[in-house]
Amino acid sequence: MIRRFITSIILCTTLFLSAPSLALAFPFGGQTSLVLPCFNEAILTLIGPPNPGFYLWTTATQTYSNGPPTHGGQWLLGLTSIPYICLLRVMPIIVWPGIAISMMGSS
């Protein structure tokens, strides 16, 4: 009886820790230095400090204030979600990876 109980506790704990979380977003923000439109209806942005990297605005992004990023020098702040790709050119195929933006505001 105790063995079954311990086994069930270990099994439940393992399943609980291995299940994906509901909120896997992390915050980002900074000034854009590069804004490129993609063929797959996304916008690739290179954001500087404090959270540097390539981020992708998609059609599923919940956008506040001044709309999607349009030019370098804008400040963006929001939450990101999953890795995503930007199709920069069709022939030859040039794909650039980034992190999809789930919600953002811009200046």
Buried (B, 14 or more C-beta within 10 A) or exposed (E): EEEEEEEEEEEEEEEEEEEEEEEEBEEBBBBBEEBBBBEBEBBBBBBBEEBEEBBBBBEEBEBEEEEBBBEEEBBBBBBBBEEBBBBBEEEEEEEBEBBBBBBBBBE
